Amino acid sequence: MDFGLDAEILDDFLIEAGEILDLLSEQLIQLEQAPNDADLLNSIFRGFHTVKGGGLVF
């Protein structure tokens, strides 16, 4: 097993997850102001789902 490749994949995941979590933080604040915004809620759900799905590899 090539641990260097695994570390590179992990680094890529952590960068992407960090970017998604930053966006989710902003979106959750927006959701407080517009709790009936279904599109925003769906976007938040997709962000969490993406992070969760990517994390299953590890």
C-alpha positions in Angstrom: 0.0 0.0 0.0 1.3 3.4 -0.9 0.9 5.6 2.2 2.2 8.7 0.3 -0.8 8.4 -2.0 -3.2 8.0 0.9 -1.7 11.0 2.6 -2.2 13.0 -0.6 -5.8 11.9 -0.8 -6.4 12.7 2.8 -4.9 16.2 2.3 -7.2 16.8 -0.6 -10.2 15.7 1.4 -9.3 17.9 4.3 -8.9 20.9 2.1 -12.2 20.3 0.3 -14.0 19.5 3.5 -12.7 22.7 5.1 -13.9 24.8 2.2 -17.4 23.1 2.4 -17.6 23.6 6.1 -16.7 27.3 5.8 -19.6 27.7 3.3 -21.9 25.6 5.5 -21.2 28.0 8.4 -22.3 30.9 6.3 -25.4 29.0 5.0 -26.5 28.0 8.5 -26.5 31.6 9.5 -28.5 32.5 6.4 -30.9 29.7 7.3 -31.6 31.3 10.7 -32.8 34.4 8.9 -34.8 32.5 6.2 -35.9 29.2 7.8 -38.4 28.5 5.0 -35.8 28.7 2.2 -36.0 25.1 0.8 -33.2 25.7 -1.7 -30.8 26.9 1.0 -31.7 23.9 3.2 -31.1 21.5 0.3 -27.7 23.1 -0.4 -26.8 22.7 3.3 -27.9 19.1 3.2 -25.8 18.4 0.1 -22.7 20.0 1.7 -23.0 17.8 4.8 -23.7 14.7 2.6 -20.6 15.5 0.5 -18.3 15.7 3.5 -19.8 12.6 5.0 -19.5 10.6 1.8 -15.9 11.7 1.3 -15.0 10.8 4.9 -16.2 7.2 4.4 -13.1 6.5 2.4 -11.0 6.9 5.5 
